[in-house]
Amino acid sequence: MDKVLFLNRATDISVSTVSAFFSKLMNKGNISTCAQYHFPNSFHQKLWRILGLVGYSGNLWLGDWKKNLSSYSIIIVCATKNKDVIKYLCKNKQPGQRIILWYWNPAFCCIDPELVKNWGCELWSFDANDCDKYNMFYNTTYYFKDLQLPKSKKEKVDVFFCGLSKGRNSFLFTIQNRVEKMQLVPYFHIVDEQLPIEEQKPRLSYQENLEYISSCKAVLDILQEGQNGMTLRVMEALFFQKKLITNQLSLVKADFYHPNNIFIIGKDNWNNLKSFMSTPIVPISEEIKYKYDFFSWVERFGEKVSL
């Protein structure tokens, strides 16, 4: 199989991010993963951010991956709002090499696809709506079949949510109230990015997030307005056999959907939530789970003919 380089969106000093946590699981066989940027220390990272605000190129801090680009047949780079990495890759693209810009967030959170569509890279997304809107290729969200939940000393809860508010505060508080009225126990760790930093809840490391998942019965997944793609929370519920409460109506068509496992807000009756929580989980086949494993996800990029 082709040699693949995966450039995650993390920097090499953002050790608590999801991307950095996953990097340890991605380096296997023909796949190498690196942070997009290397910073000697936090001062350099702050300087990069400041200079980026005035349009200065961040090429000075690109990771060591740039020294060995010609050895990779496929380079997958996670889209951010920054254009430096994808611009550098397209400019230095080797004959026959595929550069894939992977939108693992909705397009409105990342660089405008219209800006880069003629740069010589392929545009792929987890969001079916964005694929239709911008003529992107579709691939699923991914996770890791070999990842195990840690033993947790966290207090047992019924419904767990962790994430940035992203304009969802009102909806999340409404759900929290509904859950509590049914005498179920929620724990919502909402980081409100609109508050001053000193007033925000601390961001959980991904290890801490897994400990909370280990201690809960159901994971809550609330999409941002305009999003239509399976989030990481959907994958966590699937792989760790947790119930899922979500407002993503399209999940009823997913190959892993079962009404015992997934409660869909806007489709299912809130009055049935407590009985939903008490019904046993229906096991999902390993074959279906493997479809969403990271290494199966990478293989699907190879099914497309190079541009």
Phi, psi and omega per residue, in radians:
M1 nan 2.693 -3.141
D2 -1.009 2.587 3.058
K3 -1.386 2.271 -2.986
V4 -2.091 2.390 2.999
L5 -1.981 2.194 3.114
F6 -1.942 2.038 3.132
L7 -1.768 1.801 -3.123
N8 -1.339 2.970 -3.022
R9 -1.465 -0.088 -3.103
A10 -1.377 2.728 2.907
T11 -1.620 2.881 -3.038
D12 -1.333 -0.034 3.051
I13 -1.971 0.087 3.061
S14 -1.620 1.143 -2.950
V15 -1.211 -0.286 -3.088
S16 -1.615 -0.048 -3.089
T17 -1.307 2.784 3.083
V18 -1.032 -0.771 -3.098
S19 -1.034 -0.770 -3.137
A20 -1.138 -0.675 3.114
F21 -1.090 -0.775 -3.100
F22 -1.237 -0.454 -3.092
S23 -0.963 -0.610 -3.124
K24 -1.136 -0.431 -3.092
L25 -1.622 -0.245 -3.025
M26 -1.558 -0.510 -3.069
N27 -1.303 1.688 -3.112
K28 -2.725 2.406 3.070
G29 1.032 -2.122 -3.058
N30 -1.551 0.102 -3.062
I31 -1.900 2.237 3.034
S32 -2.066 2.547 3.107
T33 -2.293 2.512 -3.133
C34 -2.500 2.764 2.960
A35 -1.283 2.580 -3.135
Q36 -1.158 -0.594 -3.074
Y37 -2.190 2.546 3.033
H38 -2.036 2.198 3.091
F39 -2.128 2.237 3.110
P40 -1.027 -0.549 3.138
N41 -2.805 3.102 -3.075
S42 -1.177 -0.469 3.105
F43 -1.073 -0.756 3.137
H44 -1.118 -0.659 3.114
Q45 -1.138 -0.725 3.088
K46 -1.120 -0.695 3.120
L47 -1.104 -0.746 3.091
W48 -1.008 -0.778 -3.132
R49 -1.131 -0.717 -3.138
I50 -1.148 -0.814 -3.137
L51 -1.147 -0.541 3.111
G52 -1.112 -0.529 3.139
L53 -1.138 -0.434 3.142
V54 -1.841 0.237 3.029
G55 1.506 0.217 3.135
Y56 -1.333 2.386 3.137
S57 -1.184 2.429 3.132
G58 -1.688 0.354 -3.075
N59 -1.047 -0.437 3.140
L60 -1.021 -0.517 -3.040
W61 -1.863 0.227 3.087
L62 -1.070 2.557 -3.076
G63 -1.171 3.016 -3.106
D64 -1.144 -0.230 3.125
W65 -0.964 -0.455 -3.068
K66 -1.192 -0.276 -3.113
K67 -1.373 -0.261 -3.002
N68 -2.345 0.574 -3.036
L69 -1.104 -0.588 -3.032
S70 -1.177 -0.250 -3.090
S71 -1.474 -0.086 -3.086
Y72 -1.887 2.352 3.082
S73 -1.450 -0.595 -3.122
I74 -2.262 2.273 3.067
I75 -2.129 2.083 -3.141
I76 -1.882 2.159 -3.134
V77 -2.153 2.250 3.124
C78 -1.226 2.238 -3.127
A79 -1.233 2.385 2.977
T80 -2.248 -2.966 3.053
K81 -1.360 -0.279 -3.108
N82 -1.465 2.415 -3.093
K83 -1.799 -0.074 -3.016
D84 -1.034 -0.825 -3.031
V85 -1.158 -0.876 -3.104
I86 -1.162 -0.590 3.098
K87 -1.140 -0.740 3.127
Y88 -1.128 -0.760 -3.121
L89 -1.117 -0.772 -3.122
C90 -1.166 -0.632 3.126
K91 -1.177 -0.577 -3.084
N92 -1.856 0.362 -3.112
K93 -1.112 2.361 3.135
Q94 -1.571 2.720 3.097
P95 -0.989 2.268 3.129
G96 1.415 -0.084 -3.105
Q97 -1.430 2.478 3.107
R98 -1.863 2.208 3.056
I99 -1.893 2.055 -3.082
I100 -1.969 2.106 3.039
L101 -1.655 1.969 -3.016
W102 -1.764 2.028 3.090
Y103 -1.561 1.756 3.125
W104 -1.710 0.048 2.956
N105 -2.210 2.824 3.066
P106 -0.958 2.619 -3.055
A107 -1.020 -0.552 -3.105
F108 -1.207 -0.210 3.087
C109 -1.606 -0.119 -2.979
C110 -2.214 -3.012 3.072
I111 -1.073 2.442 -3.097
D112 -1.074 2.097 3.126
P113 -0.998 -0.538 3.125
E114 -1.120 -0.496 -3.120
L115 -1.252 -0.593 -2.991
V116 -1.888 -0.039 -2.982
K117 -1.101 -0.364 -3.129
N118 -1.891 0.305 -3.101
W119 -1.502 -0.139 -3.126
G120 1.729 0.246 3.077
C121 -1.940 2.820 3.054
E122 -1.645 2.451 3.127
L123 -1.862 2.141 -3.135
W124 -2.234 2.614 -3.131
S125 -2.567 2.734 3.042
F126 -1.530 -0.143 -3.017
D127 -1.824 1.992 -3.083
A128 -1.079 -0.621 3.123
N129 -1.122 -0.745 3.105
D130 -1.151 -0.617 3.107
C131 -1.069 -0.753 3.111
D132 -1.184 -0.748 -3.053
K133 -1.199 -0.690 -3.020
Y134 -1.958 0.155 -3.134
N135 1.013 0.813 3.091
M136 -1.605 2.896 2.976
F137 -1.538 2.602 -3.095
Y138 -1.817 2.405 2.913
N139 -2.459 2.704 -3.089
T140 -1.257 2.955 2.840
T141 -1.167 2.762 3.137
Y142 -2.183 2.845 3.023
Y143 -2.616 -2.792 -3.021
F144 -2.372 1.968 -3.048
K145 -1.172 -0.399 -3.109
D146 -1.611 -0.035 3.132
L147 -1.315 2.269 -3.108
Q148 -1.924 2.503 3.060
L149 -1.234 2.433 3.083
P150 -1.328 2.768 2.969
K151 -1.217 2.390 -3.021
S152 -2.126 2.472 3.032
K153 -1.770 0.132 3.108
K154 -1.165 2.652 3.098
E155 -1.111 2.405 3.139
K156 -1.144 2.312 3.091
V157 -2.310 2.880 3.112
D158 -1.536 -0.820 -3.044
V159 -2.226 2.232 -3.100
F160 -2.114 2.350 2.997
F161 -2.366 2.410 3.032
C162 -2.440 2.261 3.095
G163 2.930 3.019 3.023
L164 -1.246 2.683 -3.105
S165 -1.176 -0.767 3.101
K166 0.793 0.747 3.106
G167 1.331 0.194 -3.063
R168 -1.798 0.088 -3.030
N169 -0.907 -0.892 -3.069
S170 -1.037 -0.795 -3.131
F171 -1.139 -0.733 -3.130
L172 -1.130 -0.707 3.123
F173 -1.181 -0.614 3.080
T174 -1.084 -0.766 3.126
I175 -1.145 -0.732 3.129
Q176 -1.025 -0.746 3.120
N177 -1.127 -0.716 3.114
R178 -1.078 -0.761 -3.134
V179 -1.081 -0.788 -3.114
E180 -1.146 -0.653 3.138
K181 -1.135 -0.393 3.100
M182 -1.594 0.190 3.118
Q183 1.076 0.578 2.985
L184 -1.799 2.721 -3.041
V185 -1.839 1.992 3.097
P186 -1.724 2.715 2.864
Y187 -2.385 1.937 -3.134
F188 -1.947 2.009 3.109
H189 -1.776 1.539 -3.060
I190 -1.759 2.110 3.072
V191 -1.681 1.903 -3.099
D192 -1.528 1.763 -3.073
E193 -1.239 -0.126 3.091
Q194 -1.433 -0.280 3.119
L195 -1.431 2.736 2.980
P196 -0.975 2.569 -3.045
I197 -0.955 -0.677 -3.094
E198 -1.214 -0.273 3.135
E199 -1.749 -0.125 -3.126
Q200 -1.362 2.620 2.964
K201 -1.118 2.579 3.105
P202 -1.158 2.511 3.074
R203 -1.276 2.332 3.127
L204 -1.372 2.476 2.938
S205 -1.204 2.848 -3.127
Y206 -1.208 -0.515 3.059
Q207 -1.077 -0.749 3.092
E208 -1.122 -0.703 3.102
N209 -1.017 -0.743 3.132
L210 -1.147 -0.596 3.111
E211 -1.141 -0.683 3.087
Y212 -1.183 -0.697 3.102
I213 -1.080 -0.691 3.129
S214 -1.037 -0.531 -3.045
S215 -1.686 0.032 -3.066
C216 -1.930 2.870 3.053
K217 -1.609 -0.624 -3.059
A218 -2.408 2.516 3.051
V219 -1.772 2.332 3.097
L220 -1.680 2.301 -3.132
D221 -2.229 1.999 3.125
I222 -2.111 2.036 -3.102
L223 -1.260 2.640 2.949
Q224 -1.229 2.695 3.094
E225 -1.062 2.278 3.132
G226 1.583 -0.027 -3.127
Q227 -1.695 2.514 3.060
N228 -2.586 1.121 3.115
G229 -2.558 2.643 -3.123
M230 -1.196 2.183 -3.128
T231 -1.497 3.054 3.077
L232 -1.061 -0.581 -3.125
R233 -1.119 -0.627 3.091
V234 -1.096 -0.756 3.139
M235 -1.153 -0.694 3.127
E236 -1.066 -0.771 3.120
A237 -1.105 -0.740 -3.121
L238 -1.117 -0.889 -3.025
F239 -1.320 -0.486 -3.101
F240 -1.792 0.181 3.095
Q241 0.933 0.875 3.034
K242 -1.879 2.658 3.026
K243 -1.229 2.697 -3.114
L244 -2.193 2.280 3.000
I245 -1.995 2.147 -2.999
T246 -2.596 2.763 3.035
N247 -1.820 0.266 3.120
Q248 -1.529 1.697 -3.063
L249 -1.078 -0.544 -3.074
S250 -1.186 -0.221 -3.135
L251 -1.158 -0.294 3.103
V252 -1.098 -0.346 3.121
K253 -1.664 -0.047 -3.105
A254 -1.200 2.593 -3.103
D255 -1.209 -0.237 3.119
F256 -1.838 0.123 -3.106
Y257 -1.209 2.348 2.950
H258 -2.587 2.329 -3.084
P259 -1.078 -0.367 3.060
N260 -1.265 -0.419 -3.013
N261 -1.789 -0.518 -2.993
I262 -2.217 2.114 3.057
F263 -1.782 2.086 -3.058
I264 -1.833 1.985 3.105
I265 -1.165 2.258 -3.089
G266 1.746 -0.240 3.071
K267 -2.075 -0.882 -3.087
D268 -1.537 2.702 -3.098
N269 -1.428 2.196 -3.139
W270 -0.980 -0.553 -3.116
N271 -1.123 -0.291 -3.131
N272 -1.692 0.056 -3.062
L273 -1.061 -0.745 -3.083
K274 -1.147 -0.692 3.100
S275 -1.206 -0.618 3.045
F276 -1.016 -0.770 -3.101
M277 -1.144 -0.464 -3.078
S278 -1.592 -0.201 3.134
T279 -1.361 2.568 -3.137
P280 -1.139 2.569 3.014
I281 -1.168 2.417 3.035
V282 -1.638 2.084 -3.109
P283 -1.045 2.447 3.081
I284 -1.796 2.433 -3.044
S285 -1.082 2.594 3.094
E286 -1.111 -0.528 3.110
E287 -1.077 -0.773 3.120
I288 -1.180 -0.743 3.125
K289 -1.053 -0.686 -3.088
Y290 -1.085 -0.497 3.107
K291 -0.993 -0.543 -3.075
Y292 -1.742 0.077 3.083
D293 -1.242 2.567 -3.079
F294 -0.937 -0.741 -3.058
F295 -1.281 -0.538 3.002
S296 -1.205 -0.674 3.095
W297 -1.032 -0.789 3.124
V298 -1.088 -0.729 -3.130
E299 -1.030 -0.581 -3.108
R300 -1.166 -0.448 3.057
F301 -1.137 -0.514 -3.125
G302 -1.308 -0.183 -3.132
E303 -1.370 -0.167 -3.141
K304 -1.691 2.448 3.078
V305 -1.251 2.393 -3.118
S306 -1.042 2.608 3.077
L307 -1.241 nan nan
